[in-house]
Amino acid sequence: MDEIRPYKATERKGETFSYLPPLTPEKIRKHIAYMIAQGWNPAIEHTEPEKAFMHYWYLWKLPFFGEQSVEKVMAEIEACHRANSGHIVRLTGFDNYTQSRGIVFIVHQAGR
């Protein structure tokens, strides 16, 4: 299991899993598979690091309503990251039933 990183008052954290080491592609795939199994709709968002906590995030395409392919979501995450290499990229799972976010986590930090 990954080791939890200590909190530093000068380091701003955000979203689920932000205190853990960066997620590997395999771990991201597992989270996407869980999201799809729950019936949540994946959505990819991105923003400039300096705007991450003060502004809305940009939506990369429309949410992937009813998407069942983990690999298609992974490909879209990579396409968003390539097109916006200086941005933070996060993945959100929207729950249609509760009309809320079921899960949100950062998949690419700026500059990585």
Biopython code that builds the backbone (N, CA, C, O; Angstrom):
import numpy as np
from Bio.PDB.StructureBuilder import StructureBuilder

atoms = [
    (1, "MET", "N", (0.841, -1.183, 0.000)),
    (1, "MET", "CA", (0.000, 0.000, 0.000)),
    (1, "MET", "C", (0.880, 1.239, 0.000)),
    (1, "MET", "O", (1.957, 1.250, 0.598)),
    (2, "ASP", "N", (0.416, 2.274, -0.671)),
    (2, "ASP", "CA", (1.172, 3.517, -0.747)),
    (2, "ASP", "C", (1.204, 4.216, 0.606)),
    (2, "ASP", "O", (0.274, 4.119, 1.407)),
    (3, "GLU", "N", (2.290, 4.911, 0.826)),
    (3, "GLU", "CA", (2.451, 5.651, 2.062)),
    (3, "GLU", "C", (1.776, 7.015, 1.941)),
    (3, "GLU", "O", (1.892, 7.682, 0.912)),
    (4, "ILE", "N", (1.074, 7.423, 2.990)),
    (4, "ILE", "CA", (0.422, 8.726, 2.994)),
    (4, "ILE", "C", (1.474, 9.795, 3.214)),
    (4, "ILE", "O", (2.325, 9.664, 4.094)),
    (5, "ARG", "N", (1.419, 10.861, 2.413)),
    (5, "ARG", "CA", (2.378, 11.951, 2.525)),
    (5, "ARG", "C", (1.948, 12.891, 3.647)),
    (5, "ARG", "O", (0.755, 13.138, 3.822)),
    (6, "PRO", "N", (2.905, 13.418, 4.408)),
    (6, "PRO", "CA", (2.549, 14.358, 5.477)),
    (6, "PRO", "C", (2.034, 15.666, 4.900)),
    (6, "PRO", "O", (2.427, 16.086, 3.812)),
    (7, "TYR", "N", (1.159, 16.290, 5.644)),
    (7, "TYR", "CA", (0.596, 17.569, 5.223)),
    (7, "TYR", "C", (1.566, 18.693, 5.536)),
    (7, "TYR", "O", (2.133, 18.747, 6.628)),
    (8, "LYS", "N", (1.757, 19.590, 4.578)),
    (8, "LYS", "CA", (2.584, 20.780, 4.781)),
    (8, "LYS", "C", (1.660, 21.985, 4.646)),
    (8, "LYS", "O", (0.933, 22.107, 3.660)),
    (9, "ALA", "N", (1.689, 22.866, 5.627)),
    (9, "ALA", "CA", (0.791, 24.022, 5.627)),
    (9, "ALA", "C", (0.968, 24.894, 4.388)),
    (9, "ALA", "O", (0.029, 25.574, 3.975)),
    (10, "THR", "N", (2.152, 24.881, 3.793)),
    (10, "THR", "CA", (2.414, 25.709, 2.615)),
    (10, "THR", "C", (1.992, 25.029, 1.314)),
    (10, "THR", "O", (1.983, 25.668, 0.262)),
    (11, "GLU", "N", (1.647, 23.759, 1.370)),
    (11, "GLU", "CA", (1.286, 22.993, 0.174)),
    (11, "GLU", "C", (-0.223, 22.860, 0.098)),
    (11, "GLU", "O", (-0.845, 22.321, 1.014)),
    (12, "ARG", "N", (-0.819, 23.342, -0.981)),
    (12, "ARG", "CA", (-2.262, 23.300, -1.137)),
    (12, "ARG", "C", (-2.679, 21.949, -1.707)),
    (12, "ARG", "O", (-2.118, 21.494, -2.703)),
    (13, "LYS", "N", (-3.639, 21.322, -1.092)),
    (13, "LYS", "CA", (-4.140, 20.030, -1.552)),
    (13, "LYS", "C", (-5.535, 20.198, -2.129)),
    (13, "LYS", "O", (-6.241, 21.155, -1.812)),
    (14, "GLY", "N", (-5.919, 19.269, -2.969)),
    (14, "GLY", "CA", (-7.252, 19.331, -3.517)),
    (14, "GLY", "C", (-7.719, 17.990, -4.010)),
    (14, "GLY", "O", (-6.940, 17.204, -4.549)),
    (15, "GLU", "N", (-8.986, 17.734, -3.825)),
    (15, "GLU", "CA", (-9.672, 16.552, -4.338)),
    (15, "GLU", "C", (-9.287, 15.265, -3.604)),
    (15, "GLU", "O", (-8.349, 15.223, -2.809)),
    (16, "THR", "N", (-10.047, 14.236, -3.906)),
    (16, "THR", "CA", (-9.829, 12.923, -3.329)),
    (16, "THR", "C", (-8.450, 12.397, -3.702)),
    (16, "THR", "O", (-7.998, 12.612, -4.826)),
    (17, "PHE", "N", (-7.793, 11.734, -2.814)),
    (17, "PHE", "CA", (-6.498, 11.067, -3.008)),
    (17, "PHE", "C", (-5.311, 12.033, -3.123)),
    (17, "PHE", "O", (-4.210, 11.597, -3.457)),
    (18, "SER", "N", (-5.504, 13.323, -2.857)),
    (18, "SER", "CA", (-4.406, 14.274, -3.062)),
    (18, "SER", "C", (-3.288, 14.121, -2.041)),
    (18, "SER", "O", (-2.196, 14.651, -2.244)),
    (19, "TYR", "N", (-3.537, 13.415, -0.957)),
    (19, "TYR", "CA", (-2.483, 13.211, 0.034)),
    (19, "TYR", "C", (-1.671, 11.951, -0.247)),
    (19, "TYR", "O", (-0.686, 11.674, 0.437)),
    (20, "LEU", "N", (-2.080, 11.206, -1.238)),
    (20, "LEU", "CA", (-1.358, 9.995, -1.629)),
    (20, "LEU", "C", (-0.374, 10.326, -2.743)),
    (20, "LEU", "O", (-0.501, 11.363, -3.396)),
    (21, "PRO", "N", (0.597, 9.460, -2.963)),
    (21, "PRO", "CA", (1.487, 9.669, -4.126)),
    (21, "PRO", "C", (0.659, 9.681, -5.410)),
    (21, "PRO", "O", (-0.456, 9.161, -5.428)),
    (22, "PRO", "N", (1.191, 10.267, -6.481)),
    (22, "PRO", "CA", (0.429, 10.309, -7.745)),
    (22, "PRO", "C", (-0.043, 8.916, -8.160)),
    (22, "PRO", "O", (0.673, 7.926, -8.007)),
    (23, "LEU", "N", (-1.258, 8.867, -8.684)),
    (23, "LEU", "CA", (-1.829, 7.597, -9.107)),
    (23, "LEU", "C", (-1.134, 7.091, -10.368)),
    (23, "LEU", "O", (-0.838, 7.862, -11.280)),
    (24, "THR", "N", (-0.881, 5.795, -10.405)),
    (24, "THR", "CA", (-0.326, 5.167, -11.597)),
    (24, "THR", "C", (-1.458, 4.966, -12.608)),
    (24, "THR", "O", (-2.628, 4.967, -12.225)),
    (25, "PRO", "N", (-1.130, 4.795, -13.886)),
    (25, "PRO", "CA", (-2.186, 4.538, -14.868)),
    (25, "PRO", "C", (-3.058, 3.328, -14.494)),
    (25, "PRO", "O", (-4.267, 3.339, -14.727)),
    (26, "GLU", "N", (-2.451, 2.298, -13.922)),
    (26, "GLU", "CA", (-3.235, 1.118, -13.535)),
    (26, "GLU", "C", (-4.232, 1.453, -12.424)),
    (26, "GLU", "O", (-5.365, 0.973, -12.441)),
    (27, "LYS", "N", (-3.816, 2.267, -11.468)),
    (27, "LYS", "CA", (-4.730, 2.657, -10.389)),
    (27, "LYS", "C", (-5.841, 3.558, -10.918)),
    (27, "LYS", "O", (-6.988, 3.462, -10.480)),
    (28, "ILE", "N", (-5.500, 4.426, -11.855)),
    (28, "ILE", "CA", (-6.532, 5.272, -12.463)),
    (28, "ILE", "C", (-7.550, 4.398, -13.189)),
    (28, "ILE", "O", (-8.753, 4.642, -13.103)),
    (29, "ARG", "N", (-7.069, 3.372, -13.910)),
    (29, "ARG", "CA", (-7.980, 2.439, -14.599)),
    (29, "ARG", "C", (-8.932, 1.771, -13.603)),
    (29, "ARG", "O", (-10.123, 1.632, -13.878)),
    (30, "LYS", "N", (-8.407, 1.361, -12.452)),
    (30, "LYS", "CA", (-9.254, 0.707, -11.440)),
    (30, "LYS", "C", (-10.319, 1.662, -10.917)),
    (30, "LYS", "O", (-11.461, 1.258, -10.696)),
    (31, "HIS", "N", (-9.955, 2.917, -10.720)),
    (31, "HIS", "CA", (-10.938, 3.897, -10.247)),
    (31, "HIS", "C", (-11.986, 4.180, -11.312)),
    (31, "HIS", "O", (-13.161, 4.366, -10.995)),
    (32, "ILE", "N", (-11.570, 4.212, -12.568)),
    (32, "ILE", "CA", (-12.532, 4.406, -13.664)),
    (32, "ILE", "C", (-13.476, 3.210, -13.747)),
    (32, "ILE", "O", (-14.683, 3.379, -13.926)),
    (33, "ALA", "N", (-12.932, 2.006, -13.618)),
    (33, "ALA", "CA", (-13.772, 0.796, -13.654)),
    (33, "ALA", "C", (-14.798, 0.823, -12.519)),
    (33, "ALA", "O", (-15.956, 0.453, -12.715)),
    (34, "TYR", "N", (-14.374, 1.260, -11.340)),
    (34, "TYR", "CA", (-15.301, 1.381, -10.204)),
    (34, "TYR", "C", (-16.386, 2.411, -10.520)),
    (34, "TYR", "O", (-17.569, 2.180, -10.266)),
    (35, "MET", "N", (-15.968, 3.547, -11.075)),
    (35, "MET", "CA", (-16.901, 4.610, -11.417)),
    (35, "MET", "C", (-17.961, 4.100, -12.395)),
    (35, "MET", "O", (-19.154, 4.346, -12.219)),
    (36, "ILE", "N", (-17.511, 3.395, -13.414)),
    (36, "ILE", "CA", (-18.437, 2.854, -14.413)),
    (36, "ILE", "C", (-19.351, 1.804, -13.790)),
    (36, "ILE", "O", (-20.545, 1.767, -14.088)),
    (37, "ALA", "N", (-18.798, 0.949, -12.924)),
    (37, "ALA", "CA", (-19.602, -0.082, -12.259)),
    (37, "ALA", "C", (-20.695, 0.532, -11.378)),
    (37, "ALA", "O", (-21.753, -0.070, -11.195)),
    (38, "GLN", "N", (-20.447, 1.707, -10.842)),
    (38, "GLN", "CA", (-21.443, 2.398, -10.017)),
    (38, "GLN", "C", (-22.515, 3.086, -10.862)),
    (38, "GLN", "O", (-23.522, 3.560, -10.335)),
    (39, "GLY", "N", (-22.291, 3.135, -12.171)),
    (39, "GLY", "CA", (-23.233, 3.809, -13.060)),
    (39, "GLY", "C", (-22.999, 5.303, -13.143)),
    (39, "GLY", "O", (-23.850, 6.039, -13.641)),
    (40, "TRP", "N", (-21.846, 5.761, -12.656)),
    (40, "TRP", "CA", (-21.513, 7.184, -12.696)),
    (40, "TRP", "C", (-20.953, 7.539, -14.063)),
    (40, "TRP", "O", (-20.336, 6.702, -14.722)),
    (41, "ASN", "N", (-21.164, 8.757, -14.485)),
    (41, "ASN", "CA", (-20.701, 9.227, -15.781)),
    (41, "ASN", "C", (-19.379, 9.969, -15.640)),
    (41, "ASN", "O", (-19.318, 10.985, -14.948)),
    (42, "PRO", "N", (-18.318, 9.482, -16.282)),
    (42, "PRO", "CA", (-17.024, 10.145, -16.194)),
    (42, "PRO", "C", (-17.042, 11.501, -16.910)),
    (42, "PRO", "O", (-17.656, 11.659, -17.965)),
    (43, "ALA", "N", (-16.361, 12.461, -16.311)),
    (43, "ALA", "CA", (-16.169, 13.775, -16.931)),
    (43, "ALA", "C", (-14.739, 14.212, -16.625)),
    (43, "ALA", "O", (-14.249, 14.034, -15.510)),
    (44, "ILE", "N", (-14.083, 14.782, -17.621)),
    (44, "ILE", "CA", (-12.702, 15.225, -17.466)),
    (44, "ILE", "C", (-12.707, 16.747, -17.439)),
    (44, "ILE", "O", (-13.329, 17.397, -18.279)),
    (45, "GLU", "N", (-11.999, 17.303, -16.455)),
    (45, "GLU", "CA", (-11.906, 18.745, -16.300)),
    (45, "GLU", "C", (-10.443, 19.147, -16.189)),
    (45, "GLU", "O", (-9.596, 18.339, -15.810)),
    (46, "HIS", "N", (-10.153, 20.399, -16.522)),
    (46, "HIS", "CA", (-8.771, 20.883, -16.415)),
    (46, "HIS", "C", (-8.788, 22.370, -16.115)),
    (46, "HIS", "O", (-9.760, 23.064, -16.413)),
    (47, "THR", "N", (-7.695, 22.856, -15.517)),
    (47, "THR", "CA", (-7.541, 24.276, -15.254)),
    (47, "THR", "C", (-6.087, 24.615, -15.010)),
    (47, "THR", "O", (-5.261, 23.731, -14.782)),
    (48, "GLU", "N", (-5.780, 25.899, -15.059)),
    (48, "GLU", "CA", (-4.450, 26.376, -14.737)),
    (48, "GLU", "C", (-4.227, 26.204, -13.236)),
    (48, "GLU", "O", (-5.162, 26.381, -12.456)),
    (49, "PRO", "N", (-3.004, 25.861, -12.817)),
    (49, "PRO", "CA", (-2.752, 25.634, -11.388)),
    (49, "PRO", "C", (-3.137, 26.816, -10.505)),
    (49, "PRO", "O", (-3.661, 26.626, -9.407)),
    (50, "GLU", "N", (-2.882, 28.029, -10.975)),
    (50, "GLU", "CA", (-3.183, 29.200, -10.153)),
    (50, "GLU", "C", (-4.678, 29.466, -10.012)),
    (50, "GLU", "O", (-5.083, 30.245, -9.149)),
    (51, "LYS", "N", (-5.505, 28.834, -10.842)),
    (51, "LYS", "CA", (-6.954, 29.015, -10.779)),
    (51, "LYS", "C", (-7.676, 27.827, -10.150)),
    (51, "LYS", "O", (-8.902, 27.844, -10.042)),
    (52, "ALA", "N", (-6.953, 26.815, -9.740)),
    (52, "ALA", "CA", (-7.562, 25.557, -9.310)),
    (52, "ALA", "C", (-8.494, 25.704, -8.111)),
    (52, "ALA", "O", (-9.421, 24.907, -7.962)),
    (53, "PHE", "N", (-8.280, 26.684, -7.268)),
    (53, "PHE", "CA", (-9.094, 26.791, -6.058)),
    (53, "PHE", "C", (-9.988, 28.023, -6.042)),
    (53, "PHE", "O", (-10.698, 28.251, -5.063)),
    (54, "MET", "N", (-9.967, 28.827, -7.111)),
    (54, "MET", "CA", (-10.736, 30.057, -7.107)),
    (54, "MET", "C", (-11.720, 30.172, -8.261)),
    (54, "MET", "O", (-12.554, 31.077, -8.261)),
    (55, "HIS", "N", (-11.648, 29.296, -9.229)),
    (55, "HIS", "CA", (-12.460, 29.420, -10.435)),
    (55, "HIS", "C", (-13.049, 28.069, -10.828)),
    (55, "HIS", "O", (-12.638, 27.018, -10.336)),
    (56, "TYR", "N", (-14.018, 28.134, -11.725)),
    (56, "TYR", "CA", (-14.554, 26.898, -12.288)),
    (56, "TYR", "C", (-13.487, 26.229, -13.148)),
    (56, "TYR", "O", (-12.613, 26.890, -13.708)),
    (57, "TRP", "N", (-13.575, 24.932, -13.238)),
    (57, "TRP", "CA", (-12.669, 24.171, -14.099)),
    (57, "TRP", "C", (-13.297, 24.087, -15.480)),
    (57, "TRP", "O", (-14.519, 24.118, -15.617)),
    (58, "TYR", "N", (-12.448, 23.979, -16.512)),
    (58, "TYR", "CA", (-12.916, 23.811, -17.887)),
    (58, "TYR", "C", (-13.299, 22.348, -18.098)),
    (58, "TYR", "O", (-12.585, 21.441, -17.670)),
    (59, "LEU", "N", (-14.418, 22.134, -18.754)),
    (59, "LEU", "CA", (-14.857, 20.769, -19.053)),
    (59, "LEU", "C", (-14.234, 20.339, -20.375)),
    (59, "LEU", "O", (-14.331, 21.048, -21.376)),
    (60, "TRP", "N", (-13.596, 19.179, -20.372)),
    (60, "TRP", "CA", (-13.026, 18.593, -21.588)),
    (60, "TRP", "C", (-14.130, 17.783, -22.246)),
    (60, "TRP", "O", (-14.485, 16.706, -21.767)),
    (61, "LYS", "N", (-14.662, 18.285, -23.318)),
    (61, "LYS", "CA", (-15.791, 17.665, -24.010)),
    (61, "LYS", "C", (-16.983, 17.589, -23.058)),
    (61, "LYS", "O", (-16.950, 18.177, -21.977)),
    (62, "LEU", "N", (-18.019, 16.881, -23.446)),
    (62, "LEU", "CA", (-19.157, 16.666, -22.558)),
    (62, "LEU", "C", (-18.866, 15.467, -21.667)),
    (62, "LEU", "O", (-18.000, 14.659, -22.002)),
    (63, "PRO", "N", (-19.567, 15.326, -20.534)),
    (63, "PRO", "CA", (-19.388, 14.102, -19.745)),
    (63, "PRO", "C", (-19.682, 12.880, -20.622)),
    (63, "PRO", "O", (-20.491, 12.947, -21.547)),
    (64, "PHE", "N", (-19.022, 11.781, -20.321)),
    (64, "PHE", "CA", (-19.150, 10.563, -21.122)),
    (64, "PHE", "C", (-20.329, 9.742, -20.603)),
    (64, "PHE", "O", (-20.148, 8.723, -19.937)),
    (65, "PHE", "N", (-21.540, 10.205, -20.919)),
    (65, "PHE", "CA", (-22.757, 9.580, -20.433)),
    (65, "PHE", "C", (-22.858, 8.141, -20.918)),
    (65, "PHE", "O", (-22.812, 7.875, -22.119)),
    (66, "GLY", "N", (-22.996, 7.224, -19.981)),
    (66, "GLY", "CA", (-23.171, 5.817, -20.302)),
    (66, "GLY", "C", (-21.921, 5.123, -20.811)),
    (66, "GLY", "O", (-22.004, 3.997, -21.303)),
    (67, "GLU", "N", (-20.782, 5.756, -20.706)),
    (67, "GLU", "CA", (-19.542, 5.141, -21.205)),
    (67, "GLU", "C", (-19.209, 3.883, -20.406)),
    (67, "GLU", "O", (-19.272, 3.887, -19.176)),
    (68, "GLN", "N", (-18.851, 2.802, -21.115)),
    (68, "GLN", "CA", (-18.518, 1.533, -20.477)),
    (68, "GLN", "C", (-17.064, 1.119, -20.705)),
    (68, "GLN", "O", (-16.625, 0.095, -20.183)),
    (69, "SER", "N", (-16.323, 1.898, -21.473)),
    (69, "SER", "CA", (-14.947, 1.542, -21.812)),
    (69, "SER", "C", (-13.949, 2.335, -20.975)),
    (69, "SER", "O", (-13.849, 3.557, -21.093)),
    (70, "VAL", "N", (-13.222, 1.623, -20.135)),
    (70, "VAL", "CA", (-12.177, 2.240, -19.326)),
    (70, "VAL", "C", (-11.102, 2.825, -20.234)),
    (70, "VAL", "O", (-10.603, 3.922, -19.983)),
    (71, "GLU", "N", (-10.748, 2.102, -21.278)),
    (71, "GLU", "CA", (-9.690, 2.550, -22.179)),
    (71, "GLU", "C", (-10.067, 3.825, -22.935)),
    (71, "GLU", "O", (-9.204, 4.663, -23.197)),
    (72, "LYS", "N", (-11.339, 3.980, -23.287)),
    (72, "LYS", "CA", (-11.761, 5.198, -23.963)),
    (72, "LYS", "C", (-11.627, 6.393, -23.025)),
    (72, "LYS", "O", (-11.190, 7.462, -23.451)),
    (73, "VAL", "N", (-11.992, 6.232, -21.762)),
    (73, "VAL", "CA", (-11.850, 7.312, -20.783)),
    (73, "VAL", "C", (-10.370, 7.635, -20.571)),
    (73, "VAL", "O", (-9.992, 8.805, -20.502)),
    (74, "MET", "N", (-9.536, 6.601, -20.468)),
    (74, "MET", "CA", (-8.084, 6.816, -20.316)),
    (74, "MET", "C", (-7.520, 7.582, -21.517)),
    (74, "MET", "O", (-6.697, 8.482, -21.349)),
    (75, "ALA", "N", (-7.957, 7.228, -22.713)),
    (75, "ALA", "CA", (-7.473, 7.908, -23.914)),
    (75, "ALA", "C", (-7.876, 9.383, -23.901)),
    (75, "ALA", "O", (-7.094, 10.240, -24.313)),
    (76, "GLU", "N", (-9.071, 9.680, -23.440)),
    (76, "GLU", "CA", (-9.528, 11.070, -23.361)),
    (76, "GLU", "C", (-8.762, 11.843, -22.281)),
    (76, "GLU", "O", (-8.479, 13.028, -22.456)),
    (77, "ILE", "N", (-8.429, 11.190, -21.178)),
    (77, "ILE", "CA", (-7.614, 11.831, -20.141)),
    (77, "ILE", "C", (-6.264, 12.221, -20.729)),
    (77, "ILE", "O", (-5.788, 13.337, -20.517)),
    (78, "GLU", "N", (-5.647, 11.302, -21.468)),
    (78, "GLU", "CA", (-4.340, 11.582, -22.072)),
    (78, "GLU", "C", (-4.442, 12.670, -23.135)),
    (78, "GLU", "O", (-3.547, 13.507, -23.250)),
    (79, "ALA", "N", (-5.525, 12.667, -23.914)),
    (79, "ALA", "CA", (-5.706, 13.705, -24.932)),
    (79, "ALA", "C", (-5.861, 15.080, -24.281)),
    (79, "ALA", "O", (-5.312, 16.067, -24.771)),
    (80, "CYS", "N", (-6.595, 15.143, -23.197)),
    (80, "CYS", "CA", (-6.755, 16.402, -22.463)),
    (80, "CYS", "C", (-5.420, 16.863, -21.902)),
    (80, "CYS", "O", (-5.082, 18.044, -21.982)),
    (81, "HIS", "N", (-4.663, 15.935, -21.337)),
    (81, "HIS", "CA", (-3.360, 16.270, -20.767)),
    (81, "HIS", "C", (-2.393, 16.769, -21.847)),
    (81, "HIS", "O", (-1.663, 17.735, -21.621)),
    (82, "ARG", "N", (-2.382, 16.128, -23.001)),
    (82, "ARG", "CA", (-1.506, 16.564, -24.096)),
    (82, "ARG", "C", (-1.896, 17.960, -24.595)),
    (82, "ARG", "O", (-1.030, 18.789, -24.875)),
    (83, "ALA", "N", (-3.194, 18.209, -24.704)),
    (83, "ALA", "CA", (-3.676, 19.494, -25.211)),
    (83, "ALA", "C", (-3.508, 20.622, -24.195)),
    (83, "ALA", "O", (-3.471, 21.794, -24.568)),
    (84, "ASN", "N", (-3.406, 20.273, -22.919)),
    (84, "ASN", "CA", (-3.314, 21.258, -21.843)),
    (84, "ASN", "C", (-2.201, 20.872, -20.883)),
    (84, "ASN", "O", (-2.445, 20.685, -19.691)),
    (85, "SER", "N", (-0.992, 20.752, -21.389)),
    (85, "SER", "CA", (0.116, 20.203, -20.600)),
    (85, "SER", "C", (0.451, 20.998, -19.354)),
    (85, "SER", "O", (0.983, 20.425, -18.403)),
    (86, "GLY", "N", (0.167, 22.282, -19.314)),
    (86, "GLY", "CA", (0.452, 23.085, -18.128)),
    (86, "GLY", "C", (-0.671, 23.113, -17.117)),
    (86, "GLY", "O", (-0.580, 23.808, -16.105)),
    (87, "HIS", "N", (-1.738, 22.360, -17.381)),
    (87, "HIS", "CA", (-2.910, 22.388, -16.515)),
    (87, "HIS", "C", (-2.962, 21.188, -15.569)),
    (87, "HIS", "O", (-2.300, 20.172, -15.781)),
    (88, "ILE", "N", (-3.760, 21.339, -14.534)),
    (88, "ILE", "CA", (-4.123, 20.216, -13.673)),
    (88, "ILE", "C", (-5.326, 19.548, -14.332)),
    (88, "ILE", "O", (-6.240, 20.233, -14.792)),
    (89, "VAL", "N", (-5.332, 18.229, -14.382)),
    (89, "VAL", "CA", (-6.440, 17.482, -14.992)),
    (89, "VAL", "C", (-7.060, 16.603, -13.912)),
    (89, "VAL", "O", (-6.353, 15.896, -13.193)),
    (90, "ARG", "N", (-8.363, 16.654, -13.805)),
    (90, "ARG", "CA", (-9.051, 15.803, -12.823)),
    (90, "ARG", "C", (-10.179, 15.033, -13.494)),
    (90, "ARG", "O", (-10.689, 15.419, -14.546)),
    (91, "LEU", "N", (-10.547, 13.943, -12.857)),
    (91, "LEU", "CA", (-11.630, 13.089, -13.334)),
    (91, "LEU", "C", (-12.755, 13.132, -12.310)),
    (91, "LEU", "O", (-12.525, 12.989, -11.109)),
    (92, "THR", "N", (-13.957, 13.327, -12.792)),
    (92, "THR", "CA", (-15.133, 13.406, -11.935)),
    (92, "THR", "C", (-16.113, 12.330, -12.361)),
    (92, "THR", "O", (-16.304, 12.094, -13.554)),
    (93, "GLY", "N", (-16.736, 11.677, -11.389)),
    (93, "GLY", "CA", (-17.798, 10.712, -11.667)),
    (93, "GLY", "C", (-19.125, 11.289, -11.212)),
    (93, "GLY", "O", (-19.360, 11.430, -10.012)),
    (94, "PHE", "N", (-20.003, 11.626, -12.164)),
    (94, "PHE", "CA", (-21.301, 12.202, -11.836)),
    (94, "PHE", "C", (-22.334, 11.101, -11.621)),
    (94, "PHE", "O", (-22.470, 10.186, -12.433)),
    (95, "ASP", "N", (-23.045, 11.209, -10.531)),
    (95, "ASP", "CA", (-24.097, 10.255, -10.178)),
    (95, "ASP", "C", (-25.434, 10.833, -10.644)),
    (95, "ASP", "O", (-25.891, 11.846, -10.116)),
    (96, "ASN", "N", (-26.063, 10.186, -11.636)),
    (96, "ASN", "CA", (-27.346, 10.669, -12.157)),
    (96, "ASN", "C", (-28.451, 10.632, -11.106)),
    (96, "ASN", "O", (-29.313, 11.510, -11.076)),
    (97, "TYR", "N", (-28.426, 9.632, -10.259)),
    (97, "TYR", "CA", (-29.508, 9.458, -9.278)),
    (97, "TYR", "C", (-29.512, 10.588, -8.252)),
    (97, "TYR", "O", (-30.551, 11.203, -8.011)),
    (98, "THR", "N", (-28.362, 10.864, -7.648)),
    (98, "THR", "CA", (-28.289, 11.915, -6.627)),
    (98, "THR", "C", (-27.984, 13.280, -7.231)),
    (98, "THR", "O", (-28.024, 14.293, -6.533)),
    (99, "GLN", "N", (-27.683, 13.309, -8.519)),
    (99, "GLN", "CA", (-27.324, 14.528, -9.235)),
    (99, "GLN", "C", (-26.196, 15.267, -8.517)),
    (99, "GLN", "O", (-26.262, 16.468, -8.254)),
    (100, "SER", "N", (-25.168, 14.492, -8.217)),
    (100, "SER", "CA", (-23.989, 15.045, -7.535)),
    (100, "SER", "C", (-22.746, 14.303, -8.015)),
    (100, "SER", "O", (-22.827, 13.368, -8.811)),
    (101, "ARG", "N", (-21.605, 14.740, -7.516)),
    (101, "ARG", "CA", (-20.361, 14.057, -7.844)),
    (101, "ARG", "C", (-20.180, 12.871, -6.907)),
    (101, "ARG", "O", (-20.246, 13.013, -5.686)),
    (102, "GLY", "N", (-19.953, 11.714, -7.485)),
    (102, "GLY", "CA", (-19.714, 10.521, -6.678)),
    (102, "GLY", "C", (-18.253, 10.392, -6.288)),
    (102, "GLY", "O", (-17.926, 9.853, -5.231)),
    (103, "ILE", "N", (-17.377, 10.891, -7.150)),
    (103, "ILE", "CA", (-15.935, 10.822, -6.906)),
    (103, "ILE", "C", (-15.262, 11.898, -7.755)),
    (103, "ILE", "O", (-15.705, 12.205, -8.862)),
    (104, "VAL", "N", (-14.195, 12.456, -7.220)),
    (104, "VAL", "CA", (-13.391, 13.438, -7.945)),
    (104, "VAL", "C", (-11.941, 13.220, -7.538)),
    (104, "VAL", "O", (-11.638, 13.129, -6.348)),
    (105, "PHE", "N", (-11.045, 13.136, -8.511)),
    (105, "PHE", "CA", (-9.627, 13.035, -8.161)),
    (105, "PHE", "C", (-8.765, 13.555, -9.295)),
    (105, "PHE", "O", (-9.141, 13.507, -10.466)),
    (106, "ILE", "N", (-7.605, 14.052, -8.917)),
    (106, "ILE", "CA", (-6.661, 14.616, -9.875)),
    (106, "ILE", "C", (-5.878, 13.477, -10.518)),
    (106, "ILE", "O", (-5.352, 12.601, -9.830)),
    (107, "VAL", "N", (-5.808, 13.502, -11.846)),
    (107, "VAL", "CA", (-5.085, 12.465, -12.572)),
    (107, "VAL", "C", (-3.753, 12.964, -13.140)),
    (107, "VAL", "O", (-2.858, 12.164, -13.410)),
    (108, "HIS", "N", (-3.618, 14.286, -13.323)),
    (108, "HIS", "CA", (-2.359, 14.879, -13.782)),
    (108, "HIS", "C", (-2.158, 16.212, -13.087)),
    (108, "HIS", "O", (-3.025, 17.084, -13.118)),
    (109, "GLN", "N", (-1.003, 16.354, -12.463)),
    (109, "GLN", "CA", (-0.612, 17.636, -11.888)),
    (109, "GLN", "C", (0.017, 18.479, -12.992)),
    (109, "GLN", "O", (0.486, 17.939, -13.994)),
    (110, "ALA", "N", (0.030, 19.766, -12.820)),
    (110, "ALA", "CA", (0.647, 20.653, -13.800)),
    (110, "ALA", "C", (2.127, 20.358, -13.913)),
    (110, "ALA", "O", (2.816, 20.197, -12.906)),
    (111, "GLY", "N", (2.614, 20.287, -15.137)),
    (111, "GLY", "CA", (4.032, 20.073, -15.376)),
    (111, "GLY", "C", (4.503, 18.642, -15.242)),
    (111, "GLY", "O", (5.703, 18.396, -15.363)),
    (112, "ARG", "N", (3.630, 17.693, -14.999)),
    (112, "ARG", "CA", (4.022, 16.288, -14.885)),
    (112, "ARG", "C", (3.630, 15.513, -16.117)),
    (112, "ARG", "O", (3.882, 14.311, -16.197)),
]
sb = StructureBuilder()
sb.init_structure("model")
sb.init_model(0)
sb.init_chain("A")
sb.init_seg("    ")
for serial, (resi, resn, name, xyz) in enumerate(atoms, 1):
    if name == "N":
        sb.init_residue(resn, " ", resi, " ")
    sb.init_atom(name, np.array(xyz, "f"), 0.0, 1.0, " ", f" {name:<3s}", serial, name[0])
structure = sb.get_structure()
